[in-house]
Amino acid sequence: MRTDLFDFDLPPDRIALRPVQPRDAARLLVVRPGGEPELEDRRVRDLPDLLRRGDCLVVNDSKVIAARLKGRRLGRGAAEPAIEVTLHQRVDGSTWKAFARPARKLRVGDILRFGSEGRVCFLDQLDAEVIRKDEEGEITLSFSFHGPVLDQAIAERGTMPLPPYIASRREPDEEDRRDYQTLFAREEGSVAAPTAGLHFTAPLVERLAAAGIALHKVTLHIGAGTFRPVKVADTAGHRMHAEYGVISAETAAALNAARERGGRIIAVGSTPLRLMESAADARGRLRPFAGETAIFITPGHRFRAVDLMFTNFHLPRSTLFMLVSAFSGLATMRRAYAHAIAQGYRFYSYGDACLLHPEDAHARPGVEPRAA
């Protein structure tokens, strides 16, 4: 499909730079393609009233690491410019793939030094060698430390890797270490937050449980490629970065059983949705999964594993806006986003949310949907 079909104008003041407090006070736009009403303005805290007993929410429990590092290149004179690196994929215990700024002057064999204020015993500075550089400027770094010591050194020197649309307008700070982490964060490995999960608070989770709505966890470690723009004119030419994910046998069995009983599966964000769609068979049954996925969902995709989607508002021309357009229909989502902009909804990672119903629920496998 043409990439420009997914473009829209967003006023800069609609981009949220900080989250609302409490987080479940964020606005929620309910989108029901062809329904009456098609668009309904609610709050995230209304979620228990918008779902039904037996439904299952699926959240991503990946934890964001402090993946943004600032340093300098060694050995080429005193006036070396600062280097900023965003780690985005762990290769092994001492090696990471990363994006660097500026990347054009870096060469294989260069040594980068990050910080000198370490708090780990005997660890004054953190060095890394550039062992690979590809045509698009991505580099691979081999660090001088390994395993847990390296993880601690990165945590001490790094800052939260805020998305470019926030980081370009303010520096990350200590508040972001709390705000850019979900209530469910457990498995370290992401360099971007599963932002739909940022809306959930402990009281909201308790109310959902009291309403008979189950919550299940999967893991997908999000790479910085999630912010990679679609630069090609046709979506067929875009390449997704692979990300590692896990669905346990227990979780797959519980979700399959819930669906057989008539419950709906609600993906909290694009990452659980992409992971479950990667793990589902042709009948929509989930299988245990542990591996990489680079699934790219655009209109025409036949959804198998997910019945509803809870998600944030996304960038123009982004793979995420393409995904929600595939789920609820491009025309519907263009109307929904136009409504959200006109009504002052807040966009992107720290912004408001949508609860999306599918464009054609009766076309997918699994349990025949019932009226909510």
C-alpha positions in Angstrom: 0.0 0.0 0.0 1.1 3.6 -0.5 2.7 5.0 2.6 1.1 8.4 2.1 -2.3 6.9 2.8 -1.2 6.7 6.5 -0.2 10.4 6.8 -2.1 13.0 8.8 -1.4 16.4 10.2 -0.7 16.6 14.0 -0.3 19.9 15.8 2.9 19.9 17.9 1.0 20.8 21.0 -0.9 17.5 20.9 2.4 15.6 21.7 2.4 14.8 25.4 5.8 15.5 27.1 4.6 14.2 30.6 2.0 11.7 31.6 -1.2 12.6 33.4 -1.4 11.6 37.1 -2.9 9.3 38.1 -2.2 7.3 34.9 -5.7 5.8 34.6 -7.1 9.3 34.4 -6.0 9.5 30.8 -8.7 9.9 28.2 -9.8 6.8 26.3 -11.4 6.9 22.8 -13.6 3.8 22.2 -13.6 3.0 18.5 -16.4 0.7 17.1 -16.2 0.5 13.3 -19.7 0.8 11.9 -21.1 0.9 15.4 -23.4 3.3 17.1 -21.8 5.4 18.3 -18.6 4.7 16.3 -16.6 7.0 18.6 -17.1 7.4 22.3 -15.1 9.6 24.7 -14.3 7.9 28.0 -11.4 7.5 30.5 -9.0 4.7 31.0 -10.4 4.1 34.5 -13.7 3.2 32.7 -12.1 0.0 31.3 -13.8 -2.4 33.7 -17.2 -1.1 32.5 -16.2 -1.4 28.8 -15.1 -5.1 29.0 -17.0 -8.1 30.3 -16.5 -11.0 32.7 -14.3 -13.7 31.2 -12.3 -11.3 29.0 -8.5 -11.4 29.2 -6.1 -8.5 29.0 -2.6 -9.4 27.7 0.2 -7.1 28.8 3.9 -7.0 27.9 6.1 -7.4 31.0 9.4 -6.3 29.4 11.4 -3.7 31.4 13.0 -0.7 29.8 16.8 -0.4 30.4 18.6 2.9 30.6 19.8 2.4 27.0 20.9 6.0 26.1 24.6 6.5 26.7 26.7 9.6 26.1 30.5 9.4 25.6 33.3 10.2 23.2 35.6 8.5 20.8 39.2 7.8 22.0 42.5 8.2 20.3 42.0 10.8 17.7 42.8 14.0 19.4 41.4 16.1 22.3 38.6 17.7 20.3 36.6 14.6 19.6 32.9 15.4 19.4 30.4 13.8 21.8 28.9 10.5 20.8 25.3 9.5 21.8 24.5 5.8 21.5 21.1 4.1 21.9 21.4 0.4 22.6 18.6 -1.6 20.9 19.4 -5.3 20.7 21.6 -7.5 23.0 23.7 -9.9 21.0 25.4 -11.7 24.0 26.7 -10.9 27.5 29.1 -8.2 26.3 27.8 -7.2 22.8 25.0 -4.9 21.8 23.6 -3.5 18.5 23.1 0.2 18.7 22.3 3.4 16.9 24.8 6.2 17.1 24.8 10.0 16.6 26.8 11.1 14.8 27.5 7.8 13.1 29.1 8.9 9.9 32.6 9.3 11.3 32.7 6.1 13.3 34.8 3.3 11.9 35.2 -0.4 12.9 37.9 -0.5 15.5 37.1 2.8 17.2 36.9 2.8 21.0 34.1 4.7 22.7 34.2 5.7 26.3 31.0 6.3 28.3 31.2 8.2 31.6 33.7 8.2 34.4 31.4 8.3 37.5 30.8 4.6 38.0 29.7 3.4 41.4 30.6 -0.2 40.8 33.8 -1.2 42.6 36.9 -0.8 40.4 34.7 0.4 37.5 35.7 4.0 36.7 34.8 4.0 33.0 33.0 2.0 30.4 34.6 1.3 27.1 33.3 -0.3 24.0 34.8 -1.2 20.6 32.9 -0.7 17.3 33.2 -4.2 15.8 30.7 -3.7 13.0 29.0 -0.9 11.1 26.3 -1.4 8.5 25.2 0.8 5.6 22.3 2.5 7.6 24.6 3.6 10.4 23.8 0.9 12.9 26.8 -0.2 14.8 27.7 -3.3 17.0 29.6 -2.6 20.2 31.7 -5.0 22.2 31.9 -3.8 25.8 34.9 -4.2 28.1 32.6 -5.7 30.8 30.2 -8.7 30.7 27.0 -9.9 32.1 25.6 -8.4 35.3 28.6 -6.0 35.8 27.9 -4.6 32.3 24.2 -4.3 33.0 24.9 -2.3 36.2 27.4 -0.1 34.4 24.9 0.7 31.7 22.1 1.4 34.3 24.4 3.8 36.2 25.6 5.8 33.2 22.5 5.6 30.9 19.3 7.5 30.8 15.9 6.4 29.7 15.7 6.2 25.9 12.7 8.5 25.5 11.2 8.5 22.0 12.7 11.1 19.6 9.5 13.2 19.6 10.0 13.8 23.4 13.8 13.7 23.6 14.1 16.4 20.9 12.1 18.8 23.2 13.5 18.0 26.6 16.2 15.9 28.3 15.3 12.7 30.1 15.3 13.0 33.9 14.8 11.0 37.1 11.0 11.2 36.7 11.3 9.3 33.5 12.9 6.4 35.2 9.5 5.9 36.9 7.1 7.3 34.3 8.6 5.4 31.3 8.2 2.0 33.0 4.9 0.0 33.3 3.4 -1.5 36.4 4.1 -4.9 34.9 7.8 -4.4 34.0 9.8 -7.4 35.1 12.0 -8.8 32.3 14.9 -6.4 31.4 15.6 -6.0 27.7 13.5 -3.2 26.1 14.8 0.1 24.9 11.3 1.5 24.4 8.3 1.2 26.8 5.2 -0.9 25.8 3.4 2.4 26.2 -0.2 1.1 26.3 0.7 -0.5 29.6 1.8 2.8 31.1 -1.9 3.7 31.7 -2.5 0.9 34.2 -2.4 1.5 38.0 -2.7 -0.9 40.9 -6.3 0.3 41.7 -7.4 -0.2 38.1 -5.9 -3.7 38.0 -7.8 -4.5 41.3 -11.1 -3.3 39.8 -10.5 -5.3 36.6 -9.9 -8.5 38.7 -13.1 -7.8 40.7 -15.0 -7.5 37.5 -13.9 -11.0 36.4 -11.4 -9.7 33.8 -8.1 -11.7 33.8 -4.7 -10.3 33.2 -1.9 -12.3 31.5 1.7 -11.5 30.8 3.9 -12.1 27.7 7.3 -10.7 27.0 8.5 -8.9 23.9 11.7 -6.9 24.1 11.1 -3.7 22.1 14.0 -2.3 20.0 14.6 1.2 18.9 13.5 0.1 15.5 9.9 0.8 16.7 10.6 4.5 16.1 12.2 3.8 12.7 10.2 5.8 10.1 8.8 4.2 7.0 10.8 6.0 4.3 9.7 4.0 1.3 6.8 5.0 -0.9 5.1 1.6 -0.6 4.8 -0.4 2.6 6.0 -3.6 0.8 9.5 -2.1 0.8 9.8 -1.6 4.6 11.8 -3.9 6.7 11.0 -4.4 10.4 13.7 -5.0 13.0 13.4 -8.4 14.6 12.5 -8.5 18.4 12.7 -11.3 20.8 9.5 -12.5 22.5 8.2 -15.3 24.8 4.7 -16.7 25.4 4.8 -19.5 28.0 2.9 -22.7 27.6 0.8 -21.9 30.6 -0.2 -18.5 29.2 -1.0 -19.9 25.8 -3.2 -22.6 27.4 -5.0 -20.1 29.6 -5.8 -17.7 26.8 -7.0 -20.6 24.5 -9.3 -21.9 27.3 -10.7 -18.4 28.0 -11.5 -17.9 24.3 -13.2 -21.3 24.1 -15.4 -20.2 27.0 -16.5 -17.1 25.1 -14.0 -14.6 26.5 -12.3 -12.1 24.4 -8.5 -11.5 24.1 -7.5 -7.9 24.4 -4.0 -6.9 23.5 -2.7 -4.1 25.7 -0.5 -2.5 23.0 1.0 -3.4 19.6 3.7 -5.6 21.1 1.5 -8.3 22.7 -0.7 -8.2 19.5 2.3 -8.7 17.2 3.7 -11.5 19.4 0.3 -13.3 19.7 -0.3 -13.0 15.9 3.2 -14.5 15.4 2.4 -17.4 17.7 -1.2 -18.2 16.5 -2.0 -21.1 14.2 -4.5 -20.8 11.3 -7.5 -21.4 13.7 -6.3 -18.7 16.1 -5.1 -21.0 18.8 -1.9 -19.7 20.6 1.1 -21.9 20.7 4.0 -21.5 23.1 6.6 -19.2 21.5 10.2 -18.2 22.2 12.1 -16.5 19.4 12.3 -13.5 17.2 9.4 -11.9 15.3 9.6 -9.3 12.6 5.9 -9.4 11.7 4.7 -6.2 9.8 1.0 -5.8 10.0 -0.8 -3.6 7.4 -4.4 -3.5 6.1 -5.3 -6.9 4.6 -3.8 -8.9 7.5 -6.2 -11.5 8.8 -6.1 -11.3 12.6 -6.3 -14.6 14.3 -5.4 -14.3 18.0 -6.8 -10.9 19.2 -10.4 -9.7 19.6 -9.9 -6.1 20.8 -6.9 -3.8 21.2 -6.0 -1.2 23.8 -3.3 1.2 22.5 -2.0 4.7 22.4 -2.2 7.3 19.6 0.6 6.8 17.1 2.8 8.7 14.6 1.8 9.5 11.1 3.2 7.1 8.5 4.4 4.8 11.3 4.1 1.0 11.3 2.0 1.4 14.4 -0.6 3.5 12.7 -0.6 1.0 9.9 -1.3 -1.8 12.4 -4.3 -0.1 14.0 -5.6 0.8 10.6 -5.3 -2.9 9.7 -7.3 -3.8 12.9 -10.1 -1.2 12.8 -9.9 -0.1 9.2 -8.0 2.8 7.7 -11.1 5.0 7.1 -12.3 4.5 10.6 -8.9 5.2 12.1 -8.5 8.4 10.1 -11.9 9.6 11.5 -10.9 8.5 15.0 -7.6 10.4 14.8 -9.3 13.5 13.4 -11.8 13.4 16.3 -9.0 13.0 18.8 -7.0 15.9 17.4 -10.1 18.1 17.4 -11.1 17.1 20.9 -7.6 17.8 22.4 -6.5 14.2 23.0 -2.8 13.8 23.9 -0.7 11.7 21.5 2.2 9.2 21.7 4.0 7.5 24.6 2.8 9.8 27.4 -0.5 10.5 25.8 -4.1 9.1 25.9 -5.4 5.8 24.7 -7.9 4.0 22.4 -9.9 0.9 22.8 -10.3 -0.5 19.3 -12.9 -3.0 18.1 -12.1 -4.9 14.9 -13.3 -3.8 11.5 -14.8 -7.2 10.8 -15.0 -9.4 13.9 -17.0 -12.2 12.1 -14.2 -12.8 9.6 -11.7 -14.1 12.2 -11.4 -17.6 13.7 -12.2 -18.5 17.3 -15.3 -17.7 19.3 -18.1 -15.9 17.6 -18.2 -12.4 19.2 -21.1 -11.5 21.4 -22.5 -8.0 21.9 -20.7 -6.1 24.6 
